[in-house]
């Protein structure tokens, strides 16, 4: 069993850095190969879904023996030229599920966006209100300070 630090480092390098660089090379070609571009887009969609699932299910997954090593092997399976597991995973699981639920997902996303916008406006209003009251408190403090006679002024009288 590899050490946790080594496994995490390898997941970062082989799961994110290497694929990101390959994606960069594909995008920056003068004439990008559409199949290669599609492959890397599918890869990043799968990685995004896995990352969300992992963050939510970490309580249940972290105790699985050799979980990090299994994750590393799966990530290499996804992009390795001999396996190109991305095609299989995307076309067998992810694409059919997302296609079936696309309308519902879009509706939920619109709801979340509307709520997020409402929450952002409410937050901005609260921050503005608090900032304004603190500003006026500061002005009152300055006014009180300027109204007090200073020791130098008292000595001259």
DRENTORKOL-3810 file (N, C-alpha, C; in nm, 4 decimals):
REM DRENTORKOL-3810
@n.u->0.0839; n.v->-0.1180; n.w->0.0000; ca.u->0.0000; ca.v->0.0000; ca.w->0.0000; c.u->0.0880; c.v->0.1237; c.w->0.0000
@n.u->0.0662; n.v->0.2106; n.w->-0.0961; ca.u->0.1440; ca.v->0.3335; ca.w->-0.1036; c.u->0.1051; c.v->0.4263; c.w->0.0094
@n.u->0.1979; n.v->0.5118; n.w->0.0489; ca.u->0.1649; ca.v->0.6099; ca.w->0.1507; c.u->0.0585; c.v->0.7063; c.w->0.0997
@n.u->-0.0191; n.v->0.7604; n.w->0.1914; ca.u->-0.1292; ca.v->0.8496; ca.w->0.1559; c.u->-0.0799; c.v->0.9722; c.w->0.0789
@n.u->0.0323; n.v->1.0268; n.w->0.1201; ca.u->0.0858; ca.v->1.1460; ca.w->0.0539; c.u->0.1286; c.v->1.1132; c.w->-0.0885
@n.u->0.1930; n.v->1.0007; n.w->-0.1061; ca.u->0.2372; ca.v->0.9603; ca.w->-0.2397; c.u->0.1168; c.v->0.9349; c.w->-0.3296
@n.u->0.0159; n.v->0.8657; n.w->-0.2763; ca.u->-0.1039; ca.v->0.8364; ca.w->-0.3551; c.u->-0.1744; c.v->0.9648; c.w->-0.3965
@n.u->-0.1922; n.v->1.0570; n.w->-0.3029; ca.u->-0.2579; ca.v->1.1843; ca.w->-0.3356; c.u->-0.1777; c.v->1.2629; c.w->-0.4393
@n.u->-0.0467; n.v->1.2618; n.w->-0.4256; ca.u->0.0388; ca.v->1.3320; ca.w->-0.5228; c.u->0.0248; c.v->1.2707; c.w->-0.6615
@n.u->0.0235; n.v->1.1390; n.w->-0.6679; ca.u->0.0078; ca.v->1.0714; ca.w->-0.7970; c.u->-0.1298; c.v->1.0983; c.w->-0.8568
@n.u->-0.2348; n.v->1.1011; n.w->-0.7730; ca.u->-0.3693; ca.v->1.1331; ca.w->-0.8228; c.u->-0.3705; c.v->1.2741; c.w->-0.8805
@n.u->-0.3083; n.v->1.3680; n.w->-0.8116; ca.u->-0.3024; ca.v->1.5053; ca.w->-0.8633; c.u->-0.2262; c.v->1.5123; c.w->-0.9952
@n.u->-0.1113; n.v->1.4467; n.w->-0.9999; ca.u->-0.0301; ca.v->1.4498; ca.w->-1.1218; c.u->-0.0957; c.v->1.3756; c.w->-1.2376
@n.u->-0.1395; n.v->1.2522; n.w->-1.2122; ca.u->-0.1932; ca.v->1.1691; ca.w->-1.3199; c.u->-0.3419; c.v->1.1939; c.w->-1.3463
@n.u->-0.4130; n.v->1.2482; n.w->-1.2493; ca.u->-0.5556; ca.v->1.2720; ca.w->-1.2659; c.u->-0.5894; c.v->1.4128; c.w->-1.3101
@n.u->-0.5011; n.v->1.5086; n.w->-1.2800; ca.u->-0.5308; ca.v->1.6480; ca.w->-1.3117; c.u->-0.4237; c.v->1.7140; c.w->-1.3990
@n.u->-0.2982; n.v->1.7085; n.w->-1.3554; ca.u->-0.1924; ca.v->1.7806; ca.w->-1.4271; c.u->-0.1701; c.v->1.7240; c.w->-1.5665
@n.u->-0.1438; n.v->1.5941; n.w->-1.5766; ca.u->-0.1194; ca.v->1.5335; ca.w->-1.7078; c.u->-0.2392; c.v->1.5503; c.w->-1.8017
@n.u->-0.3621; n.v->1.5155; n.w->-1.7587; ca.u->-0.4764; ca.v->1.5347; ca.w->-1.8491; c.u->-0.4994; c.v->1.6817; c.w->-1.8862
@n.u->-0.4760; n.v->1.7718; n.w->-1.7925; ca.u->-0.4924; ca.v->1.9147; ca.w->-1.8239; c.u->-0.3920; c.v->1.9572; c.w->-1.9308
@n.u->-0.2697; n.v->1.9078; n.w->-1.9210; ca.u->-0.1685; ca.v->1.9410; ca.w->-2.0220; c.u->-0.2047; c.v->1.8806; c.w->-2.1575
@n.u->-0.2514; n.v->1.7571; n.w->-2.1587; ca.u->-0.2939; ca.v->1.6945; ca.w->-2.2841; c.u->-0.4117; c.v->1.7702; c.w->-2.3453
@n.u->-0.5031; n.v->1.8132; n.w->-2.2610; ca.u->-0.6175; ca.v->1.8925; ca.w->-2.3076; c.u->-0.5692; c.v->2.0255; c.w->-2.3663
@n.u->-0.4748; n.v->2.0895; n.w->-2.2979; ca.u->-0.4151; ca.v->2.2135; ca.w->-2.3474; c.u->-0.3536; c.v->2.1928; c.w->-2.4853
@n.u->-0.2761; n.v->2.0867; n.w->-2.5016; ca.u->-0.2121; ca.v->2.0599; ca.w->-2.6305; c.u->-0.3166; c.v->2.0383; c.w->-2.7392
@n.u->-0.4241; n.v->1.9681; n.w->-2.7054; ca.u->-0.5307; ca.v->1.9432; ca.w->-2.8028; c.u->-0.5991; c.v->2.0725; c.w->-2.8431
@n.u->-0.6284; n.v->2.1568; n.w->-2.7462; ca.u->-0.6977; ca.v->2.2835; ca.w->-2.7737; c.u->-0.6085; c.v->2.3788; c.w->-2.8528
@n.u->-0.4798; n.v->2.3796; n.w->-2.8238; ca.u->-0.3899; ca.v->2.4770; ca.w->-2.8851; c.u->-0.3321; c.v->2.4342; c.w->-3.0196
@n.u->-0.3647; n.v->2.3140; n.w->-3.0663; ca.u->-0.3212; ca.v->2.2744; ca.w->-3.2007; c.u->-0.3820; c.v->2.3702; c.w->-3.3017
@n.u->-0.3117; n.v->2.3926; n.w->-3.4111; ca.u->-0.3667; ca.v->2.4795; ca.w->-3.5148; c.u->-0.4999; c.v->2.4249; c.w->-3.5653
@n.u->-0.5076; n.v->2.2958; n.w->-3.5836; ca.u->-0.6322; ca.v->2.2309; ca.w->-3.6243; c.u->-0.6581; c.v->2.1194; c.w->-3.5236
@n.u->-0.7332; n.v->2.1538; n.w->-3.4209; ca.u->-0.7586; ca.v->2.0569; ca.w->-3.3145; c.u->-0.8369; c.v->1.9372; c.w->-3.3687
@n.u->-0.7942; n.v->1.8184; n.w->-3.3287; ca.u->-0.8630; ca.v->1.6951; ca.w->-3.3641; c.u->-0.9905; c.v->1.6878; c.w->-3.2802
@n.u->-1.1053; n.v->1.6909; n.w->-3.3462; ca.u->-1.2330; ca.v->1.6972; ca.w->-3.2756; c.u->-1.2555; c.v->1.5739; c.w->-3.1881
@n.u->-1.2096; n.v->1.4580; n.w->-3.2322; ca.u->-1.2257; ca.v->1.3360; ca.w->-3.1519; c.u->-1.1409; c.v->1.3437; c.w->-3.0247
@n.u->-1.0209; n.v->1.3942; n.w->-3.0396; ca.u->-0.9332; ca.v->1.4093; ca.w->-2.9228; c.u->-0.9905; c.v->1.5133; c.w->-2.8270
@n.u->-1.0441; n.v->1.6209; n.w->-2.8803; ca.u->-1.1064; ca.v->1.7246; ca.w->-2.7981; c.u->-1.2296; c.v->1.6693; c.w->-2.7265
@n.u->-1.3080; n.v->1.5922; n.w->-2.7969; ca.u->-1.4264; ca.v->1.5291; ca.w->-2.7374; c.u->-1.3857; c.v->1.4345; c.w->-2.6242
@n.u->-1.2798; n.v->1.3566; n.w->-2.6481; ca.u->-1.2298; ca.v->1.2642; ca.w->-2.5461; c.u->-1.1935; c.v->1.3385; c.w->-2.4187
@n.u->-1.1179; n.v->1.4490; n.w->-2.4308; ca.u->-1.0747; ca.v->1.5212; ca.w->-2.3110; c.u->-1.1906; c.v->1.5933; c.w->-2.2431
@n.u->-1.2868; n.v->1.6404; n.w->-2.3186; ca.u->-1.4060; ca.v->1.7000; ca.w->-2.2568; c.u->-1.4825; c.v->1.5947; c.w->-2.1773
@n.u->-1.4974; n.v->1.4766; n.w->-2.2340; ca.u->-1.5644; ca.v->1.3676; ca.w->-2.1633; c.u->-1.4870; c.v->1.3301; c.w->-2.0366
@n.u->-1.3545; n.v->1.3266; n.w->-2.0477; ca.u->-1.2711; ca.v->1.2947; ca.w->-1.9316; c.u->-1.2979; c.v->1.3944; c.w->-1.8192
@n.u->-1.2965; n.v->1.5239; n.w->-1.8499; ca.u->-1.3149; ca.v->1.6253; ca.w->-1.7465; c.u->-1.4559; c.v->1.6220; c.w->-1.6883
@n.u->-1.5540; n.v->1.5858; n.w->-1.7680; ca.u->-1.6901; ca.v->1.5707; ca.w->-1.7151; c.u->-1.6927; c.v->1.4570; c.w->-1.6137
@n.u->-1.6309; n.v->1.3456; n.w->-1.6468; ca.u->-1.6268; ca.v->1.2305; ca.w->-1.5557; c.u->-1.5513; c.v->1.2665; c.w->-1.4279
@n.u->-1.4378; n.v->1.3330; n.w->-1.4419; ca.u->-1.3595; ca.v->1.3711; ca.w->-1.3243; c.u->-1.4382; c.v->1.4671; c.w->-1.2350
@n.u->-1.5116; n.v->1.5594; n.w->-1.2953; ca.u->-1.5935; ca.v->1.6518; ca.w->-1.2161; c.u->-1.6995; c.v->1.5761; c.w->-1.1374
@n.u->-1.7683; n.v->1.4832; n.w->-1.2020; ca.u->-1.8720; ca.v->1.4041; ca.w->-1.1343; c.u->-1.8093; c.v->1.3204; c.w->-1.0227
@n.u->-1.6964; n.v->1.2563; n.w->-1.0505; ca.u->-1.6298; ca.v->1.1753; ca.w->-0.9486; c.u->-1.5850; c.v->1.2599; c.w->-0.8300
@n.u->-1.5379; n.v->1.3803; n.w->-0.8570; ca.u->-1.4928; ca.v->1.4690; ca.w->-0.7492; c.u->-1.6095; c.v->1.5069; c.w->-0.6590
@n.u->-1.7234; n.v->1.5382; n.w->-0.7182; ca.u->-1.8418; ca.v->1.5723; ca.w->-0.6387; c.u->-1.8879; c.v->1.4513; c.w->-0.5575
@n.u->-1.8947; n.v->1.3358; n.w->-0.6211; ca.u->-1.9362; ca.v->1.2141; ca.w->-0.5509; c.u->-1.8397; c.v->1.1834; c.w->-0.4363
@n.u->-1.7119; n.v->1.2001; n.w->-0.4633; ca.u->-1.6115; ca.v->1.1719; ca.w->-0.3613; c.u->-1.6242; c.v->1.2685; c.w->-0.2429
@n.u->-1.6481; n.v->1.3939; n.w->-0.2691; ca.u->-1.6627; ca.v->1.4915; ca.w->-0.1602; c.u->-1.7849; c.v->1.4608; c.w->-0.0747
@n.u->-1.8930; n.v->1.4204; n.w->-0.1383; ca.u->-2.0154; ca.v->1.3877; ca.w->-0.0651; c.u->-2.0008; c.v->1.2535; c.w->0.0064
@n.u->-1.9455; n.v->1.1553; n.w->-0.0601; ca.u->-1.9377; ca.v->1.0201; ca.w->-0.0063; c.u->-1.8077; c.v->0.9859; c.w->0.0638
@n.u->-1.7264; n.v->1.0861; n.w->0.0940; ca.u->-1.5958; ca.v->1.0610; ca.w->0.1544; c.u->-1.6061; c.v->0.9835; c.w->0.2862
@n.u->-1.7100; n.v->1.0066; n.w->0.3621; ca.u->-1.7288; ca.v->0.9355; ca.w->0.4888; c.u->-1.7358; c.v->0.7854; c.w->0.4646
@n.u->-1.8019; n.v->0.7467; n.w->0.3565; ca.u->-1.8212; ca.v->0.6053; ca.w->0.3279; c.u->-1.7045; c.v->0.5449; c.w->0.2501
@n.u->-1.6333; n.v->0.6275; n.w->0.1742; ca.u->-1.5281; ca.v->0.5758; ca.w->0.0871; c.u->-1.3902; c.v->0.5725; c.w->0.1524
@n.u->-1.3644; n.v->0.6633; n.w->0.2439; ca.u->-1.2285; ca.v->0.6779; ca.w->0.2965; c.u->-1.1792; c.v->0.5548; c.w->0.3725
@n.u->-1.2677; n.v->0.4748; n.w->0.4268; ca.u->-1.2258; ca.v->0.3585; ca.w->0.5041; c.u->-1.1980; c.v->0.2369; c.w->0.4159
@n.u->-1.2362; n.v->0.2413; n.w->0.2883; ca.u->-1.2144; ca.v->0.1282; ca.w->0.1984; c.u->-1.0633; c.v->0.1064; c.w->0.1823
@n.u->-1.0161; n.v->-0.0160; n.w->0.2079; ca.u->-0.8719; ca.v->-0.0423; ca.w->0.1943; c.u->-0.8227; c.v->-0.0123; c.w->0.0522
@n.u->-0.7122; n.v->0.0536; n.w->0.0440; ca.u->-0.6465; ca.v->0.0896; ca.w->-0.0819; c.u->-0.7366; c.v->0.1772; c.w->-0.1712
@n.u->-0.8210; n.v->0.2581; n.w->-0.1087; ca.u->-0.9107; ca.v->0.3459; ca.w->-0.1844; c.u->-0.8312; c.v->0.4393; c.w->-0.2760
@n.u->-0.7263; n.v->0.4995; n.w->-0.2226; ca.u->-0.6453; ca.v->0.5921; ca.w->-0.3023; c.u->-0.5828; c.v->0.5241; c.w->-0.4228
@n.u->-0.5332; n.v->0.4048; n.w->-0.4020; ca.u->-0.4709; ca.v->0.3293; ca.w->-0.5111; c.u->-0.5742; c.v->0.2891; c.w->-0.6165
@n.u->-0.6955; n.v->0.2521; n.w->-0.5708; ca.u->-0.8025; ca.v->0.2181; ca.w->-0.6651; c.u->-0.8432; c.v->0.3405; c.w->-0.7474
@n.u->-0.8512; n.v->0.4538; n.w->-0.6815; ca.u->-0.8857; ca.v->0.5774; ca.w->-0.7508; c.u->-0.7784; c.v->0.6105; c.w->-0.8550
@n.u->-0.6532; n.v->0.5967; n.w->-0.8162; ca.u->-0.5425; ca.v->0.6221; ca.w->-0.9088; c.u->-0.5497; c.v->0.5290; c.w->-1.0294
@n.u->-0.5741; n.v->0.4025; n.w->-1.0063; ca.u->-0.5840; ca.v->0.3066; ca.w->-1.1164; c.u->-0.7009; c.v->0.3409; c.w->-1.2085
@n.u->-0.8138; n.v->0.3821; n.w->-1.1515; ca.u->-0.9300; ca.v->0.4188; ca.w->-1.2319; c.u->-0.9015; c.v->0.5420; c.w->-1.3169
@n.u->-0.8326; n.v->0.6389; n.w->-1.2608; ca.u->-0.8005; ca.v->0.7614; ca.w->-1.3352; c.u->-0.7083; c.v->0.7292; c.w->-1.4530
@n.u->-0.6076; n.v->0.6459; n.w->-1.4285; ca.u->-0.5180; ca.v->0.6062; ca.w->-1.5380; c.u->-0.5964; c.v->0.5278; c.w->-1.6431
@n.u->-0.6876; n.v->0.4412; n.w->-1.5987; ca.u->-0.7735; ca.v->0.3661; ca.w->-1.6908; c.u->-0.8528; c.v->0.4615; c.w->-1.7810
@n.u->-0.8997; n.v->0.5713; n.w->-1.7247; ca.u->-0.9820; ca.v->0.6649; ca.w->-1.8018; c.u->-0.9061; c.v->0.7246; c.w->-1.9199
@n.u->-0.7795; n.v->0.7658; n.w->-1.9001; ca.u->-0.7099; ca.v->0.8362; ca.w->-2.0078; c.u->-0.6033; c.v->0.7544; c.w->-2.0801
@n.u->-0.5666; n.v->0.6382; n.w->-2.0298; ca.u->-0.4572; ca.v->0.5623; ca.w->-2.0919; c.u->-0.4935; c.v->0.5266; c.w->-2.2364
@n.u->-0.3996; n.v->0.5466; n.w->-2.3307; ca.u->-0.4279; ca.v->0.5224; ca.w->-2.4724; c.u->-0.4742; c.v->0.3801; c.w->-2.5047
@n.u->-0.4285; n.v->0.2799; n.w->-2.4290; ca.u->-0.4688; ca.v->0.1423; ca.w->-2.4583; c.u->-0.6092; c.v->0.1111; c.w->-2.4076
@n.u->-0.6527; n.v->0.1755; n.w->-2.3012; ca.u->-0.7851; ca.v->0.1457; ca.w->-2.2458; c.u->-0.8890; c.v->0.2497; c.w->-2.2854
@n.u->-0.8500; n.v->0.3765; n.w->-2.2848; ca.u->-0.9423; ca.v->0.4879; ca.w->-2.3125; c.u->-1.0777; c.v->0.4633; c.w->-2.2475
@n.u->-1.0728; n.v->0.4356; n.w->-2.1171; ca.u->-1.1930; ca.v->0.4060; ca.w->-2.0410; c.u->-1.2939; c.v->0.5189; c.w->-2.0400
@n.u->-1.2492; n.v->0.6390; n.w->-2.0713; ca.u->-1.3399; ca.v->0.7530; ca.w->-2.0760; c.u->-1.4553; c.v->0.7265; c.w->-2.1708
@n.u->-1.4251; n.v->0.6745; n.w->-2.2877; ca.u->-1.5309; ca.v->0.6467; ca.w->-2.3854; c.u->-1.6348; c.v->0.5519; c.w->-2.3269
@n.u->-1.5887; n.v->0.4445; n.w->-2.2662; ca.u->-1.6805; ca.v->0.3443; ca.w->-2.2119; c.u->-1.7645; c.v->0.4018; c.w->-2.0974
@n.u->-1.6990; n.v->0.4644; n.w->-2.0009; ca.u->-1.7700; ca.v->0.5172; ca.w->-1.8838; c.u->-1.8691; c.v->0.6256; c.w->-1.9259
@n.u->-1.8260; n.v->0.7134; n.w->-2.0139; ca.u->-1.9130; ca.v->0.8238; ca.w->-2.0565; c.u->-2.0344; c.v->0.7714; c.w->-2.1338
@n.u->-2.0086; n.v->0.6880; n.w->-2.2339; ca.u->-2.1165; ca.v->0.6412; ca.w->-2.3209; c.u->-2.2076; c.v->0.5380; c.w->-2.2545
@n.u->-2.1552; n.v->0.4628; n.w->-2.1575; ca.u->-2.2351; ca.v->0.3593; ca.w->-2.0924; c.u->-2.3144; c.v->0.4121; c.w->-1.9733
@n.u->-2.2552; n.v->0.5021; n.w->-1.8953; ca.u->-2.3190; ca.v->0.5462; ca.w->-1.7718; c.u->-2.3617; c.v->0.6932; c.w->-1.7736
@n.u->-2.2665; n.v->0.7791; n.w->-1.7957; ca.u->-2.2909; ca.v->0.9216; ca.w->-1.7755; c.u->-2.3818; c.v->0.9838; c.w->-1.8806
@n.u->-2.3508; n.v->0.9631; n.w->-2.0056; ca.u->-2.4292; ca.v->1.0248; ca.w->-2.1134; c.u->-2.5752; c.v->0.9807; c.w->-2.1114
@n.u->-2.6058; n.v->0.8511; n.w->-2.0972; ca.u->-2.7471; ca.v->0.8121; ca.w->-2.0914; c.u->-2.8206; c.v->0.8724; c.w->-1.9707
@n.u->-2.7554; n.v->0.8760; n.w->-1.8559; ca.u->-2.8185; ca.v->0.9319; ca.w->-1.7370; c.u->-2.8463; c.v->1.0816; c.w->-1.7549
@n.u->-2.7455; n.v->1.1555; n.w->-1.8013; ca.u->-2.7629; ca.v->1.3002; ca.w->-1.8182; c.u->-2.8659; c.v->1.3317; c.w->-1.9268
@n.u->-2.8678; n.v->1.2546; n.w->-2.0336; ca.u->-2.9653; ca.v->1.2757; ca.w->-2.1404; c.u->-3.1070; c.v->1.2519; c.w->-2.0880
@n.u->-3.1248; n.v->1.1478; n.w->-2.0112; ca.u->-3.2568; ca.v->1.1150; ca.w->-1.9573; c.u->-3.3072; c.v->1.2228; c.w->-1.8613
@n.u->-3.2178; n.v->1.2803; n.w->-1.7826; ca.u->-3.2567; ca.v->1.3761; ca.w->-1.6784; c.u->-3.2216; c.v->1.5213; c.w->-1.7126
@n.u->-3.1859; n.v->1.5476; n.w->-1.8367; ca.u->-3.1375; ca.v->1.6813; ca.w->-1.8748; c.u->-3.2387; c.v->1.7915; c.w->-1.8442
@n.u->-3.3651; n.v->1.7707; n.w->-1.8775; ca.u->-3.4682; ca.v->1.8720; ca.w->-1.8541; c.u->-3.4815; c.v->1.9028; c.w->-1.7057
@n.u->-3.4863; n.v->1.7985; n.w->-1.6247; ca.u->-3.4985; ca.v->1.8168; ca.w->-1.4799; c.u->-3.3755; c.v->1.8873; c.w->-1.4223
@n.u->-3.2572; n.v->1.8482; n.w->-1.4693; ca.u->-3.1327; ca.v->1.9109; ca.w->-1.4224; c.u->-3.1320; c.v->2.0590; c.w->-1.4590
@n.u->-3.1699; n.v->2.0911; n.w->-1.5831; ca.u->-3.1736; ca.v->2.2311; ca.w->-1.6262; c.u->-3.2706; c.v->2.3127; c.w->-1.5413
@n.u->-3.3866; n.v->2.2557; n.w->-1.5109; ca.u->-3.4857; ca.v->2.3256; ca.w->-1.4288; c.u->-3.4305; c.v->2.3517; c.w->-1.2885
@n.u->-3.3679; n.v->2.2508; n.w->-1.2295; ca.u->-3.3094; ca.v->2.2665; ca.w->-1.0956; c.u->-3.1974; c.v->2.3701; c.w->-1.0962
@n.u->-3.1168; n.v->2.3688; n.w->-1.2016; ca.u->-3.0088; ca.v->2.4680; ca.w->-1.2111; c.u->-3.0641; c.v->2.6101; c.w->-1.2190
@n.u->-3.1715; n.v->2.6281; n.w->-1.2931; ca.u->-3.2349; ca.v->2.7605; ca.w->-1.3003; c.u->-3.2859; c.v->2.8038; c.w->-1.1635
@n.u->-3.3479; n.v->2.7109; n.w->-1.0900; ca.u->-3.3946; ca.v->2.7413; ca.w->-0.9556; c.u->-3.2789; c.v->2.7801; c.w->-0.8639
@n.u->-3.1716; n.v->2.7041; n.w->-0.8708; ca.u->-3.0554; ca.v->2.7316; ca.w->-0.7859; c.u->-2.9948; c.v->2.8671; c.w->-0.8220
@n.u->-2.9849; n.v->2.8956; n.w->-0.9512; ca.u->-2.9307; ca.v->3.0250; ca.w->-0.9940; c.u->-3.0165; c.v->3.1393; c.w->-0.9420
@n.u->-3.1486; n.v->3.1244; n.w->-0.9501; ca.u->-3.2397; ca.v->3.2295; ca.w->-0.9020; c.u->-3.2231; c.v->3.2480; c.w->-0.7515
@n.u->-3.2189; n.v->3.1378; n.w->-0.6775; ca.u->-3.1999; ca.v->3.1466; ca.w->-0.5319; c.u->-3.0643; c.v->3.2067; c.w->-0.4980
@n.u->-2.9628; n.v->3.1665; n.w->-0.5713; ca.u->-2.8286; ca.v->3.2196; ca.w->-0.5455; c.u->-2.8256; c.v->3.3701; c.w->-0.5715
@n.u->-2.8911; n.v->3.4138; n.w->-0.6778; ca.u->-2.8962; ca.v->3.5564; ca.w->-0.7086; c.u->-2.9702; c.v->3.6312; c.w->-0.5980
@n.u->-3.0828; n.v->3.5759; n.w->-0.5523; ca.u->-3.1585; ca.v->3.6375; ca.w->-0.4431; c.u->-3.0742; c.v->3.6455; c.w->-0.3158
@n.u->-3.0035; n.v->3.5376; n.w->-0.2850; ca.u->-2.9181; ca.v->3.5357; ca.w->-0.1658; c.u->-2.8041; c.v->3.6359; c.w->-0.1781
@n.u->-2.7468; n.v->3.6465; n.w->-0.2970; ca.u->-2.6379; ca.v->3.7426; ca.w->-0.3181; c.u->-2.6886; c.v->3.8854; c.w->-0.2992
@n.u->-2.8072; n.v->3.9155; n.w->-0.3508; ca.u->-2.8644; ca.v->4.0494; ca.w->-0.3333; c.u->-2.8943; c.v->4.0777; c.w->-0.1863
@n.u->-2.9501; n.v->3.9811; n.w->-0.1166; ca.u->-2.9781; ca.v->3.9969; ca.w->0.0252; c.u->-2.8491; c.v->4.0204; c.w->0.1032
@n.u->-2.7478; n.v->3.9434; n.w->0.0723; ca.u->-2.6178; ca.v->3.9586; ca.w->0.1374; c.u->-2.5604; c.v->4.0975; c.w->0.1091
@n.u->-2.5680; n.v->4.1402; n.w->-0.0150; ca.u->-2.5167; ca.v->4.2717; ca.w->-0.0524; c.u->-2.5921; c.v->4.3821; c.w->0.0210
@n.u->-2.7230; n.v->4.3689; n.w->0.0322; ca.u->-2.8031; ca.v->4.4676; ca.w->0.1055; c.u->-2.7614; c.v->4.4717; c.w->0.2523
@n.u->-2.7432; n.v->4.3556; n.w->0.3137; ca.u->-2.7018; ca.v->4.3508; ca.w->0.4542; c.u->-2.5634; c.v->4.4121; c.w->0.4739
@n.u->-2.4718; n.v->4.3782; n.w->0.3870; ca.u->-2.3361; ca.v->4.4319; ca.w->0.3969; c.u->-2.3385; c.v->4.5830; c.w->0.3782
@n.u->-2.4148; n.v->4.6290; n.w->0.2801; ca.u->-2.4250; ca.v->4.7727; ca.w->0.2549; c.u->-2.4851; c.v->4.8441; c.w->0.3751
@n.u->-2.5910; n.v->4.7882; n.w->0.4319; ca.u->-2.6566; ca.v->4.8475; ca.w->0.5478; c.u->-2.5615; c.v->4.8528; c.w->0.6676
@n.u->-2.4936; n.v->4.7436; n.w->0.6935; ca.u->-2.3991; ca.v->4.7402; ca.w->0.8052; c.u->-2.2829; c.v->4.8348; c.w->0.7815
@n.u->-2.2349; n.v->4.8385; n.w->0.6584; ca.u->-2.1251; ca.v->4.9293; ca.w->0.6244; c.u->-2.1668; c.v->5.0741; c.w->0.6417
@n.u->-2.2869; n.v->5.1044; n.w->0.6015; ca.u->-2.3388; ca.v->5.2410; ca.w->0.6145; c.u->-2.3517; c.v->5.2790; c.w->0.7620
@n.u->-2.4058; n.v->5.1901; n.w->0.8446; ca.u->-2.4209; ca.v->5.2227; ca.w->0.9867; c.u->-2.2850; c.v->5.2385; c.w->1.0536
@n.u->-2.1893; n.v->5.1539; n.w->1.0184; ca.u->-2.0536; ca.v->5.1675; ca.w->1.0751; c.u->-1.9885; c.v->5.2977; c.w->1.0298
@n.u->-2.0128; n.v->5.3365; n.w->0.9066; ca.u->-1.9585; ca.v->5.4623; ca.w->0.8553; c.u->-2.0142; c.v->5.5805; c.w->0.9338
@n.u->-2.1468; n.v->5.5789; n.w->0.9595; ca.u->-2.2090; ca.v->5.6882; ca.w->1.0348; c.u->-2.1626; c.v->5.6876; c.w->1.1806
@n.u->-2.1430; n.v->5.5692; n.w->1.2375; ca.u->-2.0877; ca.v->5.5613; ca.w->1.3733; c.u->-1.9488; c.v->5.6234; c.w->1.3768
@n.u->-1.8702; n.v->5.5972; n.w->1.2754; ca.u->-1.7357; ca.v->5.6531; ca.w->1.2677; c.u->-1.7419; c.v->5.8059; c.w->1.2548
@n.u->-1.8339; n.v->5.8572; n.w->1.1722; ca.u->-1.8497; ca.v->6.0022; ca.w->1.1586; c.u->-1.8921; c.v->6.0655; c.w->1.2911
@n.u->-1.9829; n.v->6.0007; n.w->1.3634; ca.u->-2.0247; ca.v->6.0511; ca.w->1.4938; c.u->-1.9071; c.v->6.0531; c.w->1.5912
@n.u->-1.8270; n.v->5.9494; n.w->1.5877; ca.u->-1.7081; ca.v->5.9438; ca.w->1.6732; c.u->-1.6145; c.v->6.0599; c.w->1.6413
@n.u->-1.5922; n.v->6.0847; n.w->1.5122; ca.u->-1.5054; ca.v->6.1962; ca.w->1.4721; c.u->-1.5641; c.v->6.3299; c.w->1.5157
@n.u->-1.6953; n.v->6.3437; n.w->1.5026; ca.u->-1.7607; ca.v->6.4693; ca.w->1.5429; c.u->-1.7452; c.v->6.4909; c.w->1.6932
@n.u->-1.7599; n.v->6.3858; n.w->1.7736; ca.u->-1.7437; ca.v->6.3982; ca.w->1.9184; c.u->-1.6002; c.v->6.4339; c.w->1.9529
@n.u->-1.5061; n.v->6.3745; n.w->1.8809; ca.u->-1.3658; ca.v->6.4024; ca.w->1.9076; c.u->-1.3304; c.v->6.5466; c.w->1.8740
@n.u->-1.3860; n.v->6.5988; n.w->1.7671; ca.u->-1.3549; ca.v->6.7369; ca.w->1.7286; c.u->-1.4274; c.v->6.8369; c.w->1.8173
@n.u->-1.5377; n.v->6.7982; n.w->1.8829; ca.u->-1.6127; ca.v->6.8872; ca.w->1.9701; c.u->-1.5473; c.v->6.8990; c.w->2.1073
@n.u->-1.4694; n.v->6.8037; n.w->2.1520; ca.u->-1.4016; ca.v->6.8083; ca.w->2.2819; c.u->-1.2884; c.v->6.9090; c.w->2.2785
@n.u->-1.2746; n.v->6.9822; n.w->2.3818; ca.u->-1.1590; ca.v->7.0726; ca.w->2.3859; c.u->-1.0318; c.v->6.9918; c.w->2.4121
@n.u->-0.9282; n.v->7.0245; n.w->2.3429; ca.u->-0.8019; ca.v->6.9564; ca.w->2.3623; c.u->-0.7260; c.v->7.0239; c.w->2.4753
@n.u->-0.6240; n.v->6.9603; n.w->2.5280; ca.u->-0.5467; ca.v->7.0168; ca.w->2.6380; c.u->-0.4724; c.v->7.1419; c.w->2.5931
@n.u->-0.4283; n.v->7.1475; n.w->2.4706; ca.u->-0.3568; ca.v->7.2660; ca.w->2.4202; c.u->-0.4533; c.v->7.3839; c.w->2.4125
@n.u->-0.5803; n.v->7.3607; n.w->2.3755; ca.u->-0.6784; ca.v->7.4682; ca.w->2.3663; c.u->-0.7145; c.v->7.5180; c.w->2.5052
@n.u->-0.7227; n.v->7.4279; n.w->2.6036; ca.u->-0.7584; ca.v->7.4664; ca.w->2.7399; c.u->-0.6489; c.v->7.5487; c.w->2.8035
@n.u->-0.5239; n.v->7.5214; n.w->2.7741; ca.u->-0.4121; ca.v->7.5945; ca.w->2.8337; c.u->-0.4056; c.v->7.7371; c.w->2.7827
@n.u->-0.4437; n.v->7.7656; n.w->2.6620; ca.u->-0.4372; ca.v->7.9013; ca.w->2.6059; c.u->-0.5476; c.v->7.9892; c.w->2.6605
@n.u->-0.6530; n.v->7.9361; n.w->2.7158; ca.u->-0.7622; ca.v->8.0175; ca.w->2.7673; c.u->-0.7429; c.v->8.0515; c.w->2.9082
END
